[in-house]
Amino acid sequence: MYLGNVGVDPEQPIEVWSKGVSNIIKKLYEVGQSIWCDNISRHMIDSGELQELIDFGVVGVTSNPTIFMKAITGSTDYDKKLHALLQGQSDRMAIYEGLVLPDITDAADILKPVFDRTNGVDGYVSLEVNPKLAYDTQGTIAEAKRLAGELDRPNVFIKVPATDEGIPAIEAIIAEGISVNVTLIFGIGPYEKVMEAYLAGLKKYHQAGGKLDSVSSVASFFVSRVDGRVDQLLKEKQDNGANIDHLLSKAAIANAKLAYARYQEVFEKADGEFAALAAQGARVQRPLWASTSAKNPNHSSTRYVDGLVARNTVNTIPPATIQATLEGGTASIAIDQGVDEAKALIDELESMGISIEEVTNDLRKQGVELFAQSFDELLANIDEKTERLRAVG
């Protein structure tokens, strides 16, 4: 795999030419931020591309229904497996899992050395529960337990959305000792509830005799879409004569700065609630910055990488942004600077009638809908391919 014009010979073996790169990803790791790849496919696994990303310093993988929809519907890589599944299966969900679960287990096995080397801090791959269960607490709990049992890997996160119904599910799943990637967090309010659910789940797991260092969690805080929505609202204000230039494309990182400040208050206070659990081996729930590719073509490709560098965090970025980061990213701690200014910016938006709470709640709802839509498209594509393959025998 050639990641772009990074000043070295792409024909050289990766272990040779990667040493010639000023490897920002590894520098980010040195300052405390892990880079994960926000993509997975059968091609990535079979071609060795995933291993090459690991060689560059990528230490985890995330997936979601949209990623799998694009991977399966946009290629023929899964057709052979689908044909084999049709010999013994007719249930569309069983066929879906027959295509998807092997990607997760194979990626987990490739990442297992990273998991072992980092003592379980990194080396994870994530799989989302059925997005149709986003508003079903008990259904989410049952699905998470079933998937964790099916996958049976210590370095798999089960992804659960931070809906009102998802919050108690997160607590219950952590209490079972299942590692969770909490997804679709946009706002500070839901994020605080996510942290509370993690702590409550850890306490229950510990009281039941569980070993706290065997369970882990990340809280996936979505970033770039906040700028997209707030900028749209600001431009509506501009039409009415408001001065908005100093506010454009600033809300997302400001929102993330405030989220990181809350993380520090909850998990890094020496006398905080988490401290007693940490003494028993509990791991912090790291913030994971998601939706960090630049959606605005006028923005730098690494805008939501450079501006989100922080200790004890993860940034999950798609391959194109990994390439851009290698070519021109920076590795300076950024997110814990200017927190007061970030709060002032959010306050100014509120004074203009732009509620960050309303924006982020709407984005969470849209995120659930988009994942459910992708899931439906994927199942429809499986049905179409199933009919075609059966027709030709």
N, C-alpha and C positions, 0 to 999 in steps of 0.2 A: 504494500500500500504506500502510495506517495502522497504526503500530506500537503504538497504545495511547494512553492519556490522558497525553500528555507536555506538556500545557499550551499547545498551539498548534493552529491551525486545520487539520484534516486535509484540507480542500478546497484549501488552497494547494498550489502545485507544490512538490515535495519540496525543490528547491534553495532555495526561499524558507523553508519552515517548519522545515527541518532546522537552519537557522542559529539558530533560536530555542531549540533544545534544548541543555541542558547536556550535550554529547555525550561521555559517558563512554568510548565506544568509541575516539574519537579521542584522548582523554586517556590511555587505556591505551597506545595506539600511541606517544604521546610519551614514556612511561616505559619503553618497550621491549617491550611485549607486543602481538602481533598477534591480532586476533579474526577467526576464520574461521567460516563457517556450516556447521553439521553437518547439511546437508540439500541435496538437489538433486532437481529434477523438471522435466519438460517445461513445466509451467505456470509455474514460477519463471522459466524462461528466456524463454518467449514473452510473458509478461505484463509483463516489465520489472522484476519483483520483485527479481531478482538484481542488476540495475543499481542499483536503489534502495538495496539493502543496501550495495553498494559506495560509493554516495554518502554513506552514513552512516559509512563508515570500515571496513566489513568488507573484508578483503583476501585471502580465500581461501575455498575450499569443500572439504568432505570428503564422501565417500559411503561406503556399505558395502552389503552384500547386503540387510540389513534395510531400509535407506532405499529402495533400488530396488524391493524387494518391495512396500512400502507405496505407493510412487508409482505403480507399474504396475497392481497389483491393486486399488488403492483408487480408481481413477478411470477415465474413458474417454479420457483425454488421449492415450493411445498407440494407440487402436484404429485410427485412420486409417492410421498408419504400419504397424501390424501387418497390416492388410488389403493394403497395397501390398507388404509383404515376402512375403506368401503367394503372390503372383503368380510369384515366382521362386525361393522357398526352401521346403524341407521340413524341413531340419535344425533342431531346436529350439535348439541352441546358436547357430547362425548367426542365427536369428530373435531370440534374446535379445540378441546383440551388435548386431544391427541396430536394436534399440530403445534400448540403453544407450549405445553408443559415440557416437552423435550428441549426446547430452546432455553427455558429457564434452568432446567437441571444441568444441561451441558455448559451454559454460561457460568453457573455456580461452581461447577467442577473446574473450569478453567481459572476462575477467580479464587479458588480455595487456597492456593499458595499465598496470595495477598492477604486473605483472611487470617491464615496462620501466622504470617510474618508480622502483621499489625496487631496480633492478639485480639482479633475480633472487632477491631475498630472499623476497618474497611474490608473490601473484597466481597461486597454484597451485590445481588441482583434482585430486582423488585418485580412482583406480579400483583396486579390490581384484582380485587374481588369484582364480580360481575357488577358493572356500573348501574344496572337496573335495581340493585339493592341499596343504593345510596341513601334512601329514606326508610330503610328497614333495619332496625337495630338487631333483632334476633336473627334475621336472615344473614346479615353481615357477619355476625359472630359464628354462626354455623358454617358459612362458606369459608371464612378465614381458617377455622380449625380443620376443615376438610382439605383445603388446599395445602396447608402446612404439613398435614400428614401425607398427602400424595407426593409432595416435592421432597420431603424428608432430607433437607439440607440445612446445616446450621447457619449458612450464609445467604439465606433467602429472606427478604422482607415481604410481608403481605401488605399491600397498599389499601388503605381505608380512607375515604374522603372525610374532610372535617365538616360534615353537615351536622345539624343538631342531633340527628339520629345516629350519626357516626361516632360522636364523642363518647357516649356510654359504651359503644361497641369497642372502641379503642381501649378503654379501661379494662373491659372484660377480657379482651384478647391478650393484653399485656399480662393480666393476672393469670393467664394460662401458660405464660412463659414463651409466647410467640412474638417474635420480633416484628415491628410494625413501621412502615413508612406511611406517615399521615400525609395525605395529598390534598390538593385544592385548598390550601390556606392562602387567603388574600389579605385578611384584615387582622388587626391586633386583638380584637375581642375574641374571635374564634381561636386565635393562636394561644391566648391565655388559657382557654378551656382545654386545648390540646395538651398543654404542659401539665395542667391539673390532672387530666385523665391519666397521663403517663405516670405521675407520682402516685396517684391512687392505685393504679394497676400494680406498680412495683411493690407497694406496701402489702397488697393482698397476696401477691406472689411470694413475697418473703415470709409472710405469716403462715403460708401453706407449706413452707419448707423449701421453696425454690431458691436456687443459687442465682443471685442477682446479676452476676457478671455473664450469665448465659443468655440474657435477653437484652435486646438493643432497640433503638428507635431513632428515626430522623423525622423532622417536621418540615415538610416541603412547602415553602413559602413562595408563591408565584409572584413574579416581579413585573416583567415588561408589559403585560397587558394592562396593568394599572396606569402606566403612562399613556397608552393608547386611548383608554377611556377618558381619563382626566383631560388630556389634550383636546379631545373632541368637545368636551364640555366647556373648556376654556375658550375655544374658538367661537363657540356660541355666545359667550360673554363678550368677546372681542367685537362681534357684530353689533353689540349694543354700546360700544365705545370704551370698554374696559381695557386697561393696560395689562397685558398678560405675558409679554415676552420673557420676563424674569421668572415666570412660573412654568413655562412649557418644558415638558419632558424632565421634570424634577421630582414629581410625586412618588414614582416607583422606588427610587433609591432612598428618598426620605422615609417612606413607609418601612422599607427594609431596615434602615438604621434604627428606627424606633422598635422594631421587632427584635433586633439583636440586643438592644439595650434591655428589653424585658427578659431575653434569654439570660443575660448576665446576672440580672437581679434574682432570677429563680435558681440558676444552676451554679453560679460562681460565688455566691455569698458564703463566707465561712460559717456563719451561724444560721443559714437558711434552712428551710424544710428539707432540701435535698441533701444537705451535708451529712445527716445521720444515715441516709440510705447509701451515700457514697462511701461512708466508712465501712459498710457491709459489702462493698464491691459493685454498687450500682453505677451504670454508665450515664453520662449526660445524654440528653436528647438533643443531638446537634441540629441546628437550623440547616436546612438544605435549600439553596436558592434554585428555583425551577423557573421555566419559561424565561430563560436568560439569553436567547438569541434576539438580536436587534430586529424588531419588526418595522421600524422606520428606516427607509433607505438612506436618510440623511444622517443617521447615527453611525458611529464607529461600530464595527462588528463585535468588538470586545467591550462595549459600553457596560454591559451587565456582568462582565467578569471583573474588569479593572475596578469598578466602583463597589464591588461586593466582597473584596478580600478581607477576611477576618479569621481569627483563630477559632478552632473547634467548629468549623463549618464545612459544608459540602457545596459545591456548585456542579450541578448536572447540566451538561451542555451538549448539543448535537455535534456530529462530526465536523460540519463546516465551521462551527465556532471554535472547536478544538484546533482546527487548522489555523484559523485567524489568531488564536491565542498563542500558538507556537511561533507565528510569524511576527506578532507585534503586541502581545499582551504585556502587562506589568505585574509585579508581585509585591507591591507595597500595601501594607495594612491600610485600609481606607474606610471601612464602614463604621468604626467607632469614633471617627472624627466628625465634628460638625453636628452632633446630635441635637443641640439646642437650636441650631439653624433649621434642622429638619423639622422639629416640632413647630417652629415659627412658620415654616412654609405650609405645613398642614393646617395650622390655625388660620393662615391667610386664605387658603382655599375655602375653609369652612365659612369665613366671614363673607366670602363671595357667593355663598349658597351652594358650594360643591362639597357634599358630604362624603368623606372617604369611607365611612361606614356603609353608606348606601352603595357607593361604587363597588366596594369589595364584596358586599353581599350579592349584588347583581352578577359580578364576575364569577363568584362561586357557583351560583345557580346555572349560569351559562356553561361553566366548565363541566358540571354534571351532565347537562343536556348534550354537550358536544361529545363527551365520552360515550354516552348512551347511543348517540347517533352513529358514532364510529363502530360501536359494537354491533349495532343492527346491520350496518353496511357490510361488516365482515361476515356475519352469519348469512346474509343474503348472497354474498359472493361464494361462500362455501356451498350453499344450496345450488347455485348456478353451476359451479364446477362439478358438484356431485352428479347433477343431471347429465351434464355433458360427458363425464367420464363413464357413467353407466350406459349411456347411449352408444358409446363406441366399444363397450365391453371391457 
